[in-house]
């Protein structure tokens, strides 16, 4: 097995562990993070409106070709 340099967390032991991890992750979300997410969403919606959806099609096509290679 090769070392890719990515950190992969250990899978949750049970449902209670998964819930605890989710709650811990939710507690780390702050107002600036939500603001950045909203701004990014608005930007992407604007790009889609201006390009008539071509931006999404191009991204999907690129990703599909990338996976195929």
C-alpha positions in Angstrom: 0.0 0.0 0.0 1.5 3.4 -1.0 1.5 6.4 1.3 -0.5 9.1 -0.5 0.1 11.7 2.2 -3.6 12.1 2.9 -5.0 11.7 6.4 -7.9 9.3 6.5 -9.7 9.2 9.9 -10.6 5.9 11.5 -14.2 4.9 10.7 -16.6 5.4 13.6 -17.1 2.3 15.8 -20.8 2.7 16.1 -23.7 5.0 15.6 -23.1 6.8 18.9 -19.5 7.5 17.8 -20.7 8.8 14.4 -23.2 11.2 16.2 -20.5 12.4 18.5 -18.1 13.2 15.6 -20.9 15.0 13.8 -21.7 17.1 16.8 -18.0 17.9 17.3 -17.7 19.0 13.6 -20.9 21.1 13.9 -19.5 22.9 16.9 -16.5 24.0 14.8 -18.6 25.9 12.3 -18.5 29.6 13.0 -20.1 32.7 11.4 -17.2 33.6 9.1 -17.2 30.1 7.7 -20.9 30.3 7.0 -20.4 33.7 5.4 -17.7 32.3 3.0 -19.9 29.4 2.1 -22.8 31.7 1.3 -20.6 34.1 -0.8 -19.2 31.1 -2.8 -22.7 29.8 -3.4 -23.8 33.3 -4.7 -20.8 33.5 -6.9 -21.4 30.0 -8.4 -25.1 30.8 -9.0 -24.1 34.1 -10.8 -21.6 32.2 -13.0 -24.2 29.7 -13.9 -26.7 32.5 -14.8 -24.2 34.3 -16.9 -22.9 31.2 -18.8 -26.4 29.7 -19.2 -25.2 26.6 -17.3 -22.1 26.1 -19.4 -19.9 26.4 -16.4 -21.5 23.4 -14.8 -21.5 21.4 -18.0 -17.8 22.2 -18.6 -16.9 21.2 -15.0 -18.8 17.9 -15.3 -17.3 17.1 -18.7 -13.8 17.9 -17.5 -14.3 15.7 -14.4 -15.7 12.9 -16.5 -12.8 13.0 -18.9 -10.3 13.2 -16.0 -11.8 10.1 -14.4 -11.8 8.3 -17.8 -8.1 8.9 -18.3 
